[in-house]
Amino acid sequence: CSSGGIDLAFVIDGSKSVRPENFQLVKKFINQIVNTLEVGDQNARITLIQYSSSVRTEFPLNKFKTKEDIKAAVKNMEYMERGTMTGLALQHLSEKVFVPSQGARENIPKVGIVFTDGRSQDYINDFAQKAKDQGIRMFAVGVGNALEEELRIIASDPVKDHYYYTADFKTMNKIADKLQVKICAAPIKDPCACESLVEFQTNVEKIIKTLTAKHILLIKCDSR
């Protein structure tokens, strides 16, 4: 993202089922995306969260200022290798990640990329919805035994544009290529959504004021 920037969170499944060799491929997946971004205070800020039976923020949004430092930190991430508490990770994302103390910025798009390789061992619906209700644009990436039903629950609307699945860790690079394009793209607005209606009404009011001002000016000119 070269203009305006984003606050981007990677939420990574570090459960035992991923396996150490595949966890290295997950790191490459993250860094493939990071490598395409312009990182900095006015551009992309990136945070990394790993979860298994617990959740750990590897580094917050305001920790690193360059993509080189971020990629090095990703490479050094230690594999947790336990359970799959995706719901707990979504709660952490919605409550503790996109906050000012962690480097989150006002009026900057928030994006979450959740990666998992299996069925969650806890309930995900409420906190997945909470994240989306907060305006976080959610992408879900599943590999292997990940449930597509859960990916759809996590993903933002339109769901088909925000979730990806592959059976093989070795093909994640293809998903990364697609995500690179979509992460910074402006989401399609629902014309019937409240914020869209308010925006439409505001624009109409501006046009009316402009036309009214011009009409008054014309009347003054004609009366001379």
C-alpha positions as CSV (number, residue, x, y, z in Angstrom):
1,C,0.0,0.0,0.0
2,S,1.8,3.1,-1.2
3,S,-0.8,5.7,-0.3
4,G,-2.7,6.2,3.0
5,G,-1.4,3.0,4.6
6,I,-3.0,0.1,6.5
7,D,-2.7,-1.5,9.9
8,L,-2.3,-5.1,9.2
9,A,-2.4,-8.1,11.6
10,F,-1.3,-11.6,10.8
11,V,-3.0,-14.1,13.1
12,I,-1.1,-17.4,12.7
13,D,-2.1,-20.9,13.8
14,G,0.9,-22.4,15.7
15,S,-0.8,-25.7,16.7
16,K,1.0,-29.0,16.8
17,S,-0.8,-30.2,13.6
18,V,1.0,-27.6,11.5
19,R,4.3,-29.4,12.0
20,P,7.7,-27.7,12.2
21,E,8.6,-27.9,8.5
22,N,5.2,-26.4,7.4
23,F,5.6,-23.7,10.0
24,Q,8.6,-22.5,8.1
25,L,6.5,-22.4,5.0
26,V,4.0,-20.2,6.9
27,K,6.8,-17.8,7.7
28,K,7.7,-17.6,4.0
29,F,4.0,-17.0,3.3
30,I,3.9,-14.0,5.7
31,N,7.2,-12.5,4.4
32,Q,6.1,-12.9,0.8
33,I,3.2,-10.5,1.5
34,V,5.3,-8.2,3.7
35,N,7.8,-7.9,0.9
36,T,5.2,-6.2,-1.3
37,L,4.2,-3.6,1.2
38,E,5.6,-0.1,1.8
39,V,6.3,-0.2,5.6
40,G,6.5,2.9,7.7
41,D,4.6,5.4,9.9
42,Q,2.7,6.8,6.9
43,N,2.3,3.5,5.1
44,A,1.8,-0.1,6.4
45,R,2.2,-1.0,10.0
46,I,2.3,-4.7,10.7
47,T,1.7,-6.9,13.8
48,L,2.1,-10.6,14.2
49,I,0.0,-12.8,16.5
50,Q,0.6,-16.5,17.0
51,Y,-2.0,-18.8,18.7
52,S,-2.3,-22.4,19.8
53,S,-3.7,-23.2,23.2
54,S,-2.9,-19.6,24.1
55,V,-2.3,-16.4,22.2
56,R,0.9,-14.4,21.9
57,T,1.6,-11.1,20.2
58,E,5.0,-11.6,18.6
59,F,5.3,-7.9,17.9
60,P,2.9,-5.0,17.9
61,L,2.1,-2.5,15.1
62,N,4.5,0.1,16.4
63,K,7.5,-2.2,16.9
64,F,9.2,-2.2,13.5
65,K,9.6,0.6,11.0
66,T,11.1,-1.4,8.0
67,K,10.1,-4.5,6.2
68,E,13.6,-5.9,6.7
69,D,13.1,-5.8,10.5
70,I,9.7,-7.3,10.2
71,K,10.8,-10.2,8.0
72,A,13.7,-10.9,10.4
73,A,11.3,-11.0,13.3
74,V,9.0,-13.4,11.4
75,K,11.9,-15.7,10.7
76,N,12.8,-15.8,14.4
77,M,9.2,-16.6,15.5
78,E,9.3,-19.7,17.8
79,Y,6.7,-22.4,17.1
80,M,4.2,-22.8,19.9
81,E,3.1,-26.3,18.9
82,R,0.0,-26.9,21.0
83,G,-3.8,-26.6,20.5
84,T,-6.0,-24.7,18.0
85,M,-7.9,-22.0,19.9
86,T,-9.0,-19.8,17.0
87,G,-11.8,-18.2,18.9
88,L,-9.4,-17.1,21.6
89,A,-7.1,-15.6,18.9
90,L,-10.1,-13.7,17.4
91,Q,-10.9,-12.3,20.8
92,H,-7.3,-11.2,21.2
93,L,-7.5,-9.5,17.8
94,S,-10.7,-7.7,18.5
95,E,-9.7,-6.5,22.0
96,K,-6.0,-6.1,22.2
97,V,-4.4,-5.6,18.8
98,F,-5.9,-2.6,17.0
99,V,-5.6,-0.2,20.0
100,P,-3.5,3.0,20.2
101,S,-1.1,1.6,22.8
102,Q,-0.2,-1.1,20.3
103,G,0.4,1.4,17.5
104,A,-3.1,1.4,15.8
105,R,-3.9,4.6,14.1
106,E,-7.3,6.5,13.7
107,N,-9.0,6.6,10.3
108,I,-6.6,4.0,8.9
109,P,-8.0,0.8,7.3
110,K,-7.6,-2.3,9.6
111,V,-6.9,-5.7,8.0
112,G,-6.7,-9.1,9.6
113,I,-5.3,-12.2,7.9
114,V,-6.2,-15.4,9.9
115,F,-4.3,-18.5,9.0
116,T,-5.3,-22.0,10.2
117,D,-4.7,-25.6,9.3
118,G,-7.5,-27.3,11.3
119,R,-10.8,-27.2,13.2
120,S,-11.0,-24.7,16.0
121,Q,-11.2,-26.2,19.5
122,D,-13.3,-23.3,20.7
123,Y,-16.2,-21.2,19.5
124,I,-15.3,-18.6,16.8
125,N,-18.6,-17.0,15.7
126,D,-19.0,-14.2,18.2
127,F,-15.5,-12.9,18.1
128,A,-15.2,-13.3,14.3
129,Q,-18.3,-11.1,14.1
130,K,-17.0,-8.6,16.7
131,A,-13.9,-8.1,14.7
132,K,-15.9,-7.4,11.5
133,D,-18.3,-5.1,13.4
134,Q,-15.3,-3.1,14.5
135,G,-14.5,-2.4,10.8
136,I,-11.6,-4.9,10.5
137,R,-11.5,-6.3,7.0
138,M,-11.0,-10.0,7.7
139,F,-9.3,-12.5,5.3
140,A,-9.3,-16.2,6.2
141,V,-6.7,-18.6,4.9
142,G,-7.0,-22.4,5.4
143,V,-4.7,-25.3,4.6
144,G,-5.0,-29.0,5.0
145,N,-7.7,-29.9,7.5
146,A,-9.0,-26.4,7.9
147,L,-12.8,-26.3,7.7
148,E,-14.2,-24.1,4.9
149,E,-17.3,-23.4,7.0
150,E,-15.1,-21.8,9.7
151,L,-13.1,-19.8,7.1
152,R,-16.4,-18.4,5.8
153,I,-17.4,-17.4,9.3
154,I,-14.2,-15.5,9.8
155,A,-14.1,-13.8,6.3
156,S,-15.6,-10.4,5.6
157,D,-18.3,-9.8,2.9
158,P,-18.3,-10.7,0.1
159,V,-17.1,-14.0,1.6
160,K,-16.0,-15.4,-1.7
161,D,-13.4,-12.6,-2.0
162,H,-12.1,-13.0,1.5
163,Y,-11.3,-16.6,2.2
164,Y,-8.9,-19.0,0.6
165,Y,-8.2,-22.7,1.0
166,T,-5.5,-25.1,-0.3
167,A,-4.9,-28.7,0.6
168,D,-1.1,-28.3,0.5
169,F,1.2,-26.0,2.4
170,K,3.5,-25.9,-0.6
171,T,0.9,-24.0,-2.7
172,M,0.4,-21.2,-0.2
173,N,2.5,-18.9,-2.3
174,K,-0.3,-18.8,-4.8
175,I,-2.7,-17.6,-2.2
176,A,-0.1,-15.0,-1.1
177,D,0.0,-13.6,-4.7
178,K,-3.8,-13.1,-4.6
179,L,-3.8,-11.6,-1.2
180,Q,-1.2,-9.1,-2.1
181,V,-3.6,-7.6,-4.7
182,K,-6.6,-7.6,-2.3
183,I,-5.1,-6.4,0.9
184,C,-4.8,-2.8,-0.2
185,A,-7.8,-2.7,-2.5
186,A,-10.7,-0.6,-1.2
187,P,-13.6,-2.9,-0.1
188,I,-16.8,-2.7,-2.1
189,K,-19.4,-0.7,-0.3
190,D,-22.9,-1.9,0.2
191,P,-25.1,0.9,-1.3
192,C,-27.8,0.1,1.3
193,A,-25.5,0.1,4.3
194,C,-26.0,3.0,6.8
195,E,-22.6,4.5,6.2
196,S,-23.2,4.5,2.4
197,L,-26.6,6.2,2.8
198,V,-25.1,8.8,5.1
199,E,-22.2,9.4,2.6
200,F,-24.8,9.7,-0.2
201,Q,-27.0,12.2,1.8
202,T,-23.9,14.3,2.7
203,N,-22.9,14.5,-1.0
204,V,-26.4,15.5,-2.0
205,E,-26.5,18.2,0.6
206,K,-23.2,19.6,-0.7
207,I,-24.6,19.7,-4.2
208,I,-27.8,21.4,-3.1
209,K,-25.8,24.0,-1.2
210,T,-23.6,24.7,-4.2
211,L,-26.6,25.0,-6.6
212,T,-28.5,27.2,-4.1
213,A,-25.5,29.5,-3.8
214,K,-25.2,29.8,-7.6
215,H,-29.0,30.4,-7.9
216,I,-28.8,33.2,-5.3
217,L,-25.8,34.8,-7.1
218,L,-27.8,34.7,-10.4
219,I,-30.8,36.4,-8.8
220,K,-28.5,39.1,-7.4
221,C,-27.0,39.7,-10.8
222,D,-30.3,39.8,-12.6
223,S,-31.7,42.3,-10.1
224,R,-28.9,44.8,-10.9
